[in-house]
Amino acid sequence: MRQTRSFCIVEPYGDFVADADAEGDVTEIKLIDPKDYKQYFDWGEIGESIIKRVIELNYEYHLRR
């Protein structure tokens, strides 16, 4: 089994209307500060390393803009 985590820059393009999935599990889309991620999900120690790196990548990305 493999898992991947991806870093991407996202921007809202409109209000959330509905989940395209028939089960409708998604009820909202929320842009959060990566430092606050544990309020929404917790990936444990590995997740802590991933989020730390994401914060670094995000900082570097915005420096180049």
N, C-alpha and C positions, 0 to 999 in steps of 0.2 A: 504494500500500500504506500502511496505517496501523497503528500499534501503540498500545496503551494500557497504562498501568500504573495500578493501583488501590491505594488505601490503605484498609484496613479493620481494625477491631478484632476479633480472633478469640479465642475461648476454647475449650479442649478440652471435649468433652462425652462422652467415652468413649475406650476403647482402640481403636487402629487394627485393623481386622479384615482387610480385603482391598480391593484396587483394584476398583472397579465396572467399569472398562474391561476388555474381553475380553483385551487384550494384557497386562494386569497389570504395566505399567511402574512403577507407584508401589508401593514396598515399605514405606514408613513415612511418617508425617507428623511433622514436627519443627518446633516453635516455636523460633525463634532470635532472638537479640538482633540488631536491624537493623545494628548496628555490625560484626557478624561475617559479613555476607552474602557477602563475597568468598571465604570458606571453602567456600561452596556454589555460587555462580555469580558471574559477572563481566560486567556490562553496559557496561564501559568508562567513559569520561569522562562520558557522558550519564547512565549509571547512578549514578555518584557523586553527581551533582546531584540525581537523583531520590531516592536514599536519604537524602541530607542533608535534603531537604524533608520526607520521610516522618518522619524523626526529630523535626523541628520540629513537624509536625502532631500527632504522637503526644504530645509534651510538652504542647502547647496543649490537646489533648483531655483529658488527665489533670488539668490544672490546673482545668478547668471542672467536674470531677466532684466 
